[in-house]
Amino acid sequence: MRKHFVLDTNILLHDPDAIFGFEENFVWIPIVVIEEIDTFKKDGSELGRNAREVARQLDALRRLGSLTEGVVLKNGGVLKVVMAEVKLPDAFHMNHIADDRILSTALHVRDTHPGVPVILVTLDTNLRIRANVLGIEAEDFDTRGIQLEDLYPAVTTILVDDGLIANLFAGESLPLPPAAHGATWFENEYVMVQDSRSTALARIDVANELIAPIKNLRQPTWGVRPRNREQHFALDACLREDVHVVTLVGKAGTGKTLLALAAGLQSVSEEEKYARLLVSRPIFPMGRDIGYLPGNVDQKLKPWMQPIHDNVDFLVSLNQRAKKGTRGVDDLVRQGVMEVEPLTYIRGRSIAAQYMIVDEAQNLTPHEIKTILTRAGEGTKVVFTGDPFQIDNPYVDSISNGLTYLIDRFRGERIAASITLRKGERSALAELAANRL
């Protein structure tokens, strides 16, 4: 039985190709969605670009037939734009004019198609709740069926015979045993190897069917030593030249940004593997926005980039090998070692031979992640850090954000690695707050 999906505006603003993601089913777009899309078309942000793309796609489909009667899509589905609405109960009129009209359209589709599944698709949690109260089935938008527990698993322990761990410590690899029933080994998956007497940290080399050793990190990385195994995994991935994309995921205080910066400064200033360290982050306020900021571009950006400054200042204080006279980000910028800029200015650039860190990547959309990675030139490494459960962007959630999307799409790729950091190391107070509050 073919289903009927009614789309909210935020679905199309999140993914302009969403209308093609429902297989051979009916896709209904309320006229109010078209009107809302029109209000975004002049916006210079990602939302504006997506709004214009949606308009172009609908205009192309319009040439194939009547949108009100239905246009057959390339995947066999049928797209319809619907104007009919039904009256909602009085209690539902809460000044959510557009949401109310979308709900009334979903009710109309349900009433005119009895016995057929009618599903409202929206990223708006409250709208899904209101739809449920009206007896309308509602779903989030996740065409990939991502399960967060699969993307951020605990570290796997591999049991080996006594004496074999010494080979790992000597820099040798071990044969890779078959994965447990129902499980799969992924390229660059980090594991703990254990026998009856000792343990060792290692990574999976699926291509060669090996358990490979990782860096011992006996010397600090720009003054930083890993405090737990996940931090050791993170530094190993961030320092490897054969891994070009790294994602570091974890709650506040786990050391994501600090580890990425330490590895980046080590690779650029000490080992000279890259021409420059480029650090960027999206601009989203936590809580109520304070409005426009005075000053030039650098002065306007400083509050947003202050977490980067704090981490670099801390690293400089730890690193005795820092260049003489270096006190923080400004000095590293003047020395040509580092550059800090917002993601706003990345479109159109070609970034070659640089170590790039994108902080707070959970606030990015999948398209923005793609835009960043397609800027990477030869010899560039990109490290994304973030927490998918701490999102400030109202148009993405823990599933639909770009960081989760990247981990899902790049999992198993030989040039990519993903590490989940679980233990907070900032302070006992920060760890207690992260766990209890």
Secondary structure, DSSP 8 states (H G I E B T S, - for coil): ---EEEE-HHHHHH-GGGGGSSTTSEEEEEHHHHHHHHHHTT-SSHHHHHHHHHHHHHHHHHTTS-TTT-EE-TTS-EEEEE-------GGG-SS-HHHHHHHHHHHHHHHHSTTS-EEEE-S-HHHHHHHHHTT-EEE---TT---HHHHS---EEEE--TTSHHHHHTT--EE-----TT----TT-EEEEE-SS-EEEEEEETTTTEEEE-----S-BTTB--SSHHHHHHHHHHH-TT--EEEEEESTTS-HHHHHHHHHHIIIIIS--SSEEEEE-----SSS------SSHHHHHHHHHHHHHHHHHHHHHH-TTS-TT--SHHHHHHTTSEEE--GGG-TT--B-SEEEEE-SGGGS-HHHHHHHHTTB-TT-EEEEEE-TTS---TT--TTTSHHHHHHHHHTT-TTEEEEEE-S--S-HHHHHHHHH-
